[in-house]
Amino acid sequence: MDSATAGRKRSRAEKNEATTSALFAAAAETFAERGFEVATMDEIAERAGLSKGALYYRFKTKEDLFLALLDQRCSAYLEHLERPADAVDSSTAEWAPLATMFLRVAREGTWPRLFFEFVSYSSRSARARRELVKRTRALRGAMKRMIEAQAAQASADLPVSAADIALALTALGNGLALERLADPQTVPDRAFVELPALIIGAATAPRRKTRSKSISKPTANSRPRGLISQPPRGKPTG
């Protein structure tokens, strides 16, 4: 293959990547503004500057396009979660890159609306629910492995399973995003960093071993503490 042919192929690949990126951006904006069930493929094609034929060539249905958007976002999360971490002094330091990315998404606002829209739709579509479950389980699985790695690095015994901690972090992140959509003024940026860090820090902190107190055996001359000995009953002397 000569350099000219390689250049043309690279140019086509770059053009296709740019088209896909523009399509995803148009789809995300349309779904977020109109809602998944109301938005149409025609609207998305017009917004992306594509013909309907070009759009349907890439995605046969609106659900396929939304699943592709879900894959794109989940892949970004997985990449951060599965990236090898450098040695850190704090058990919560590894959370910082993911927290920063999640905060950026929450600030932008489009993706949380899309995610909750798809969750709502998946409650009425068996196929969508299956696809959503696969992706959310993959994310929690990656988070579980991150927590296990942090616990091993800190020589800590987790108080509950890493899977339970991953579930708590996921629920917290989704809950913060939902609260931010409903009332942005009461959910500060630091909540997305500090609150999950509290969970990770508490879960992966080294546990102190408590020394068990030994119980002394009673002797013949010992009596229970706290009891006052009573004189023997009988007639008074003298």
Order of alpha helices (4+ residues) and beta strands (2+ residues): alpha-alpha-alpha-alpha-alpha-alpha-alpha-alpha-alpha
